[in-house]
Amino acid sequence: MERRGQRRDQGKTLKPLRRKPKQLTEEPTLLDVSEGGGAAGLLVAAGSRSRSGGRDKGGGGGPGVTDEEGTLAGAEGDVVADPETLRRAREIAARLALPRPRRDLLARRGAGTLATAAYRGGSADIDLDRTLERLIEIPAPEDTDILVRERIRTRRSVVLLVDVSGSMRGERVRTAAATVGALASELSGDDLAVVAFWSDAAVLAHLGQRVSPTRIVESMVAMPAQGLTNLAFPLQVAQRELARVPARDARVLLLSDCVHNAGPDPRPLAARLPRLEVLLDVTGEQDPELARDLARLGRGRLNTVRTYRDVAPALSEFFAS
């Protein structure tokens, strides 16, 4: 767990990465498999190609859509999620203790759920019955003893980034898939996006979409753990998903070994996110130094997991603040 001095540290010069990542000769691509829950979808390129087939000039700042069709390797036909992975997902979900989002009286007018709250200089819509009940018991009332009706935003927007690169094969990817299923179930009342990544990435669910936890796990299982690890690209995708979400409602959760071996330095991108939590898998090769940097720059926390039983307490701690 690390959250100290993040804002001050962001102005410091970053040390060189411990391992030199491979420089990519082509822009990474993003496969969107969220439509209809199938394995085929639109291919999205970070360098944004125009419909005429040429590269857009001006050095694109984010992924763009092409007319090309794409499929996930190894995802042909109906895929049934591994029963053991689903069992682990249910166990993680049963042990999760995620508090509801804090009521935010500063939410923009018209957004959120209408509820009664103490007056704080905003709403003029007094809840007369509740206020009178309170004033009867208080001989010297204060402003905050006046109760008003406010639109209170209580929905979180969470982007879950899951590493499925070659270094995450075996038990690691099974734990990752179980974590995805558990969070998708627990955050059913919130907006959840899920992005699996390697040197490229695939969107399994966009914010605002309602995809069943089982279907998301099936999509995870359909992707073989292979390829290099490009941490910068999924952070870029997360930033785009959260572009229209108020920072107070948004967070990104990265599940990875943080062995960044392809693409640009991901740390500057972490600093652009509203909040980045890092769940570091330490069962094999790992880069804890980079994981700490990402969490610090992203104003979030770092927790580690060795088995799927470590996931629930780690996630509960992330969402406790």
C-alpha positions in Angstrom: 0.0 0.0 0.0 1.6 3.3 -1.1 -0.1 6.7 -1.5 2.3 9.2 0.1 3.6 12.3 -1.6 2.2 11.5 -5.0 1.5 15.0 -6.2 5.0 16.2 -5.1 6.7 13.2 -6.7 5.0 13.7 -10.1 7.1 16.7 -10.7 10.3 14.8 -10.3 12.3 13.4 -13.2 11.6 9.7 -13.6 14.5 7.2 -13.4 15.2 5.1 -16.4 13.2 1.9 -16.5 15.0 -1.1 -14.9 14.6 -3.2 -18.1 14.8 -1.7 -21.6 11.5 -2.5 -23.4 11.4 -3.4 -27.0 10.5 -0.5 -29.3 7.5 -1.4 -31.4 7.7 -0.9 -35.2 3.9 -0.8 -35.5 1.2 0.9 -33.5 -0.5 -1.5 -31.1 -4.0 -2.6 -32.0 -7.1 -3.0 -29.9 -9.6 -5.7 -30.7 -13.1 -4.8 -29.6 -14.9 -8.1 -28.7 -17.6 -6.5 -26.5 -20.3 -6.3 -29.1 -22.7 -9.1 -28.5 -20.3 -10.9 -26.3 -18.7 -12.8 -29.3 -15.1 -13.4 -30.2 -15.2 -11.2 -33.4 -15.2 -7.5 -33.4 -13.9 -4.3 -34.8 -10.1 -3.8 -35.0 -9.0 -0.6 -33.4 -5.6 0.9 -34.1 -3.8 3.3 -31.8 -2.4 5.1 -34.8 -5.9 5.6 -36.2 -6.1 4.7 -39.8 -8.5 6.6 -42.1 -11.2 4.8 -44.0 -9.1 5.2 -47.2 -6.5 3.0 -45.6 -3.8 5.6 -45.0 -2.4 6.8 -41.7 -4.0 10.0 -40.3 -1.5 12.8 -40.2 -0.8 14.5 -37.0 0.4 11.6 -34.9 -2.8 10.3 -33.3 -3.3 10.7 -29.6 -5.4 7.6 -29.1 -7.0 4.5 -30.6 -9.2 5.0 -33.6 -11.6 2.7 -35.4 -11.0 1.1 -38.8 -13.4 -0.9 -41.0 -11.4 -4.1 -40.6 -12.8 -7.2 -38.9 -10.7 -9.0 -36.3 -10.9 -12.2 -34.3 -9.1 -13.4 -31.2 -6.7 -16.3 -31.8 -7.9 -19.5 -30.3 -11.4 -18.1 -29.7 -13.3 -19.8 -32.5 -16.7 -21.4 -31.7 -18.4 -21.4 -28.3 -16.0 -21.2 -25.4 -17.0 -22.6 -22.0 -15.2 -21.0 -19.0 -13.0 -23.3 -16.9 -15.2 -24.6 -14.0 -12.3 -24.1 -11.6 -11.9 -20.5 -12.7 -15.6 -19.9 -12.1 -15.5 -21.5 -8.7 -12.6 -19.2 -7.8 -14.4 -16.2 -9.1 -17.4 -17.1 -6.9 -15.2 -17.6 -3.8 -13.4 -14.2 -4.4 -16.8 -12.5 -4.8 -18.1 -14.0 -1.6 -15.2 -12.7 0.3 -15.2 -9.2 -1.2 -16.3 -6.3 1.1 -16.6 -3.4 -1.3 -18.3 -0.4 0.3 -20.8 1.6 -1.7 -19.4 4.9 -3.1 -19.5 7.8 -0.8 -22.4 10.2 -1.4 -21.2 13.2 -3.3 -23.1 16.3 -2.6 -21.0 18.1 -5.2 -22.4 16.1 -8.1 -23.6 18.2 -11.0 -27.3 19.2 -10.9 -29.5 16.5 -12.3 -27.0 13.7 -11.9 -27.3 10.9 -9.4 -30.0 9.6 -7.1 -32.4 12.0 -5.3 -31.9 11.7 -1.6 -32.2 13.6 1.7 -28.9 15.1 3.0 -27.7 17.9 5.4 -27.8 21.4 3.9 -24.3 22.5 2.7 -25.1 25.7 0.9 -26.3 24.0 -2.3 -29.9 22.9 -2.8 -32.8 25.1 -1.8 -35.3 22.2 -1.9 -35.9 21.7 1.8 -37.2 18.3 3.0 -39.7 20.0 5.3 -41.1 16.9 7.1 -37.6 15.5 7.9 -36.3 18.9 8.9 -39.2 19.6 11.4 -38.6 16.2 12.9 -35.0 17.0 13.6 -35.6 20.6 14.8 -38.0 19.4 17.5 -35.1 17.5 19.1 -32.5 20.3 18.7 -33.0 23.5 20.8 -30.2 25.4 19.0 -30.1 24.2 15.4 -27.3 24.9 13.0 -27.4 25.2 9.2 -26.5 21.5 8.8 -29.6 20.5 10.8 -31.7 21.6 7.8 -32.3 18.7 5.5 -32.6 19.2 1.8 -33.3 17.0 -1.3 -30.2 16.6 -3.4 -29.2 14.6 -6.5 -26.4 12.5 -5.1 -24.1 10.5 -7.4 -23.2 7.1 -6.1 -22.1 5.2 -9.2 -18.5 4.4 -9.7 -16.7 4.0 -13.1 -14.0 1.3 -13.0 -11.7 0.2 -15.8 -10.1 -3.2 -15.1 -6.9 -3.8 -17.0 -5.8 -7.5 -17.1 -2.5 -8.7 -18.2 -2.7 -11.8 -20.4 0.8 -11.7 -21.9 3.1 -14.7 -22.1 4.5 -14.2 -18.6 1.0 -14.5 -17.1 0.2 -18.0 -18.3 -0.9 -20.9 -16.1 -2.1 -20.2 -12.6 -1.5 -16.5 -13.1 -4.0 -16.1 -15.9 -6.6 -18.3 -14.0 -6.3 -16.0 -11.0 -6.7 -13.0 -13.3 -9.8 -14.4 -14.9 -11.3 -15.2 -11.5 -10.6 -11.7 -10.4 -12.4 -10.3 -13.4 -15.4 -12.5 -12.8 -15.6 -11.5 -9.1 -15.4 -7.8 -9.8 -17.9 -7.9 -12.6 -20.3 -9.6 -10.2 -19.6 -7.3 -7.3 -19.8 -4.0 -9.4 -23.0 -4.9 -11.1 -24.5 -1.6 -9.9 -21.6 0.4 -11.2 -20.0 1.0 -14.6 -17.2 -1.5 -15.4 -15.0 -1.7 -18.4 -12.7 -4.7 -18.9 -9.5 -4.6 -21.1 -7.2 -7.6 -21.6 -3.8 -6.7 -22.9 -0.4 -8.1 -24.0 1.6 -6.2 -26.7 -1.9 -5.3 -28.1 -5.2 -5.3 -26.2 -8.9 -6.4 -26.4 -11.9 -4.7 -24.9 -14.2 -7.3 -23.3 -16.7 -4.7 -21.9 -17.0 -0.9 -22.3 -18.2 1.4 -19.6 -22.0 1.4 -19.5 -22.4 -2.0 -21.2 -24.0 -4.8 -19.3 -22.1 -8.0 -19.9 -22.6 -11.0 -17.6 -19.6 -11.9 -15.4 -19.6 -15.5 -16.8 -19.4 -14.2 -20.4 -16.5 -11.9 -19.5 -14.7 -14.9 -17.9 -15.4 -16.9 -21.0 -13.8 -14.2 -23.1 -10.8 -14.2 -20.8 -10.4 -18.0 -21.1 -10.6 -17.7 -24.9 -7.4 -15.7 -25.1 -4.2 -17.7 -24.8 -1.5 -16.0 -22.6 1.1 -15.0 -25.1 3.2 -12.1 -26.4 5.1 -9.3 -24.8 3.7 -6.9 -22.2 2.9 -3.3 -23.2 1.6 -1.5 -20.1 1.4 1.9 -21.8 -1.3 0.9 -24.3 -4.0 -0.3 -21.8 -3.4 2.8 -19.7 -4.1 4.8 -22.9 -7.3 2.8 -23.5 -8.4 3.4 -19.9 -7.9 7.1 -20.3 -10.2 7.1 -23.3 -12.9 5.1 -21.6 -12.9 7.6 -18.7 -12.7 10.7 -20.8 -16.2 11.8 -19.9 -16.3 10.6 -16.3 -15.8 13.0 -13.4 -12.4 12.2 -11.8 -14.0 11.7 -8.4 -16.1 8.8 -9.8 -13.4 7.1 -11.8 -10.6 4.7 -11.1 -8.4 2.2 -13.0 -7.3 -1.2 -11.6 -4.3 -2.9 -13.2 -3.7 -6.6 -12.6 -0.2 -7.5 -13.9 3.3 -8.7 -13.0 4.4 -5.2 -14.4 7.1 -6.8 -16.5 6.9 -4.0 -19.2 9.0 -5.3 -22.1 7.4 -3.6 -25.1 6.3 0.0 -26.0 6.9 3.4 -24.4 7.3 4.2 -20.7 3.9 3.7 -19.1 4.6 6.0 -16.1 3.6 9.4 -17.7 0.3 7.8 -18.8 -0.3 6.6 -15.2 0.0 10.2 -14.0 -2.8 11.3 -16.4 -5.4 8.9 -14.9 -7.7 10.0 -12.1 -6.6 7.1 -9.9 -4.7 3.9 -10.6 -4.6 0.9 -8.3 -2.0 -1.8 -9.0 -2.5 -5.5 -8.1 0.9 -7.0 -8.6 1.2 -10.8 -9.2 4.3 -11.9 -7.4 4.2 -15.6 -8.1 6.9 -15.4 -10.8 8.9 -12.8 -12.6 7.8 -9.3 -11.6 8.9 -5.6 -11.5 7.8 -4.2 -8.1 9.7 -1.0 -8.7 7.7 -0.1 -11.8 4.5 -1.2 -10.0 5.3 1.2 -7.2 5.9 4.0 -9.6 2.6 3.4 -11.4 0.6 3.4 -8.2 2.4 6.5 -6.9 2.0 8.5 -10.0 -1.6 7.3 -10.4 -2.5 8.5 -6.8 -3.5 4.9 -5.9 -2.3 1.9 -4.0 -0.1 -1.1 -4.6 -1.1 -4.5 -3.3 0.4 -7.9 -4.0 -1.2 -11.4 -4.6 0.4 -14.8 -4.5 -2.8 -16.9 -4.8 -6.4 -16.2 -5.7 -7.2 -16.1 -1.9 -5.2 -12.9 -1.7 -7.4 -11.1 -4.2 -10.5 -10.3 -2.1 -8.7 -8.5 0.7 -6.5 -6.6 -1.7 -9.5 -5.4 -3.7 -11.5 -4.6 -0.6 -8.6 -2.4 0.5 -8.5 -0.6 -2.8 -12.2 0.3 -2.6 -12.2 1.3 1.1 -11.1 4.8 0.2 
